[in-house]
Amino acid sequence: MDLKVILLNAAATGTTGAGARSLLPMLLIWAVLIGAMYFIMIRPQRKKQKEEKKMRENLQVGDEIVTIGGIYGRVISLKEETMVIESKSDHSKLTIARWALQNNLTIHEDTEK
C-alpha cells in the first residue's frame, strides 16, 4: 500500500519525467566535449600525417634530407619501402626505411601550378 502512495505522489508532482529531461543537457555537454577533443587533438594530427606522407612520396634522388635519428645525407636511390642515402661527413652509404625521413631540406618548385 505504501508503494501505491509513493507512485501516486510521484505522478502528481511530475518527478518521474525530470530524470529524462536532465539527461538531454548532459548528453549535449558530452557531445560538445567530444567534438572539441576531435578538433583540438585528432584533426591536427591527421593533417600532420598527411603532410609527412606527401613529403615522403615527393622525395627525389639528390634531395638533402635529415632522418629521425639526426643523420644528414643525400638520397642516392629510392625503393618502395627503403632508400639509400650518402652521409655528408664521410660519404658512407646507409640504407634506411622511408618512414625514418624527418625532413626534406631540398626545396622543389611546384610544377603543378
Secondary structure as a PSIPRED ss2 file (coil, helix, strand):
# PSIPRED VFORMAT (PSIPRED V4.0)

   1 M C   1.000  0.000  0.000
   2 D H   0.000  1.000  0.000
   3 L H   0.000  1.000  0.000
   4 K H   0.000  1.000  0.000
   5 V H   0.000  1.000  0.000
   6 I H   0.000  1.000  0.000
   7 L H   0.000  1.000  0.000
   8 L H   0.000  1.000  0.000
   9 N H   0.000  1.000  0.000
  10 A H   0.000  1.000  0.000
  11 A H   0.000  1.000  0.000
  12 A H   0.000  1.000  0.000
  13 T H   0.000  1.000  0.000
  14 G C   1.000  0.000  0.000
  15 T C   1.000  0.000  0.000
  16 T C   1.000  0.000  0.000
  17 G C   1.000  0.000  0.000
  18 A H   0.000  1.000  0.000
  19 G H   0.000  1.000  0.000
  20 A H   0.000  1.000  0.000
  21 R H   0.000  1.000  0.000
  22 S H   0.000  1.000  0.000
  23 L H   0.000  1.000  0.000
  24 L H   0.000  1.000  0.000
  25 P H   0.000  1.000  0.000
  26 M H   0.000  1.000  0.000
  27 L H   0.000  1.000  0.000
  28 L H   0.000  1.000  0.000
  29 I H   0.000  1.000  0.000
  30 W H   0.000  1.000  0.000
  31 A H   0.000  1.000  0.000
  32 V H   0.000  1.000  0.000
  33 L H   0.000  1.000  0.000
  34 I H   0.000  1.000  0.000
  35 G H   0.000  1.000  0.000
  36 A H   0.000  1.000  0.000
  37 M H   0.000  1.000  0.000
  38 Y H   0.000  1.000  0.000
  39 F H   0.000  1.000  0.000
  40 I H   0.000  1.000  0.000
  41 M H   0.000  1.000  0.000
  42 I H   0.000  1.000  0.000
  43 R H   0.000  1.000  0.000
  44 P H   0.000  1.000  0.000
  45 Q H   0.000  1.000  0.000
  46 R H   0.000  1.000  0.000
  47 K H   0.000  1.000  0.000
  48 K H   0.000  1.000  0.000
  49 Q H   0.000  1.000  0.000
  50 K H   0.000  1.000  0.000
  51 E H   0.000  1.000  0.000
  52 E H   0.000  1.000  0.000
  53 K H   0.000  1.000  0.000
  54 K H   0.000  1.000  0.000
  55 M H   0.000  1.000  0.000
  56 R H   0.000  1.000  0.000
  57 E H   0.000  1.000  0.000
  58 N C   1.000  0.000  0.000
  59 L C   1.000  0.000  0.000
  60 Q C   1.000  0.000  0.000
  61 V C   1.000  0.000  0.000
  62 G C   1.000  0.000  0.000
  63 D C   1.000  0.000  0.000
  64 E E   0.000  0.000  1.000
  65 I E   0.000  0.000  1.000
  66 V E   0.000  0.000  1.000
  67 T E   0.000  0.000  1.000
  68 I C   1.000  0.000  0.000
  69 G C   1.000  0.000  0.000
  70 G C   1.000  0.000  0.000
  71 I C   1.000  0.000  0.000
  72 Y E   0.000  0.000  1.000
  73 G E   0.000  0.000  1.000
  74 R E   0.000  0.000  1.000
  75 V E   0.000  0.000  1.000
  76 I E   0.000  0.000  1.000
  77 S E   0.000  0.000  1.000
  78 L E   0.000  0.000  1.000
  79 K C   1.000  0.000  0.000
  80 E C   1.000  0.000  0.000
  81 E C   1.000  0.000  0.000
  82 T E   0.000  0.000  1.000
  83 M E   0.000  0.000  1.000
  84 V E   0.000  0.000  1.000
  85 I E   0.000  0.000  1.000
  86 E E   0.000  0.000  1.000
  87 S E   0.000  0.000  1.000
  88 K C   1.000  0.000  0.000
  89 S C   1.000  0.000  0.000
  90 D C   1.000  0.000  0.000
  91 H C   1.000  0.000  0.000
  92 S C   1.000  0.000  0.000
  93 K E   0.000  0.000  1.000
  94 L E   0.000  0.000  1.000
  95 T E   0.000  0.000  1.000
  96 I E   0.000  0.000  1.000
  97 A E   0.000  0.000  1.000
  98 R H   0.000  1.000  0.000
  99 W H   0.000  1.000  0.000
 100 A H   0.000  1.000  0.000
 101 L E   0.000  0.000  1.000
 102 Q E   0.000  0.000  1.000
 103 N E   0.000  0.000  1.000
 104 N E   0.000  0.000  1.000
 105 L C   1.000  0.000  0.000
 106 T C   1.000  0.000  0.000
 107 I C   1.000  0.000  0.000
 108 H C   1.000  0.000  0.000
 109 E C   1.000  0.000  0.000
 110 D C   1.000  0.000  0.000
 111 T C   1.000  0.000  0.000
 112 E C   1.000  0.000  0.000
 113 K C   1.000  0.000  0.000
